[in-house]
Amino acid sequence: MHLARKLILTAALAAVLPAWADVSRDDAAAIAQRVSQGRVLAVERSEAGNRPVWRVKVVTPAGDVRVVLIDMATGRPL
């Protein structure tokens, strides 16, 4: 599947997923890539504020390394 199509599908799914749905590692990577417009370097499970999150490390187009937290339940960036 082409990356653009996957990103569109992921964004559409994230908008309609119920709050209890678990977001996959691949979905979290796609969401982080979309919001940062960077390239994903790593994805790992973590916690933020007592809730499970995906910790996605990306490198931005400017070359900065950044961490994007994605809520595992909702798919929303924190």
C-alpha positions in Angstrom: 0.0 0.0 0.0 1.4 3.4 -0.9 2.4 5.6 2.0 0.0 8.4 1.2 -2.9 6.0 1.0 -1.8 4.4 4.3 -1.6 7.8 6.0 -5.0 8.9 4.8 -6.5 5.6 5.9 -4.8 5.8 9.3 -6.0 9.4 9.8 -9.5 8.4 8.9 -9.5 5.5 11.2 -8.1 7.5 14.1 -10.9 10.0 13.7 -13.6 7.3 14.0 -12.0 4.8 16.4 -13.8 4.5 19.7 -11.8 5.5 22.8 -11.3 1.8 23.8 -9.6 0.8 20.5 -6.0 -0.1 20.8 -3.7 1.7 18.3 -1.1 -0.6 16.7 2.6 0.2 16.5 2.3 0.8 12.7 -0.7 3.1 13.2 1.3 5.1 15.8 4.2 5.4 13.5 2.0 6.7 10.7 0.3 9.2 13.0 3.6 10.5 14.3 5.0 10.7 10.8 2.0 12.7 9.7 2.1 15.2 12.6 5.9 15.7 12.5 6.3 15.4 8.8 9.5 13.5 9.7 10.9 10.0 9.3 10.2 7.4 12.0 13.4 6.1 13.7 11.9 3.9 16.5 8.6 3.0 18.2 8.3 1.6 21.7 5.7 1.2 24.4 5.8 3.6 27.3 3.5 5.4 29.8 2.6 9.1 30.2 0.4 10.2 33.0 -0.5 6.6 34.0 -1.8 5.8 30.5 -0.2 3.6 27.9 1.4 5.4 24.9 3.5 4.7 21.9 6.8 6.7 22.1 7.8 7.4 18.5 11.2 8.9 17.7 11.3 10.8 14.5 13.8 12.9 12.6 12.2 16.1 11.2 12.9 17.5 7.7 15.2 20.0 9.4 17.3 17.2 10.9 16.0 17.5 14.5 15.3 14.3 16.5 11.9 14.6 18.2 9.8 12.2 20.3 6.0 12.1 19.6 3.8 10.4 22.2 0.7 8.7 20.7 -2.1 7.6 23.1 -2.6 3.9 22.6 -6.3 4.0 23.2 -7.3 7.0 21.0 -4.4 7.4 18.6 -4.2 11.1 19.5 -0.8 12.7 19.7 0.0 14.1 23.3 
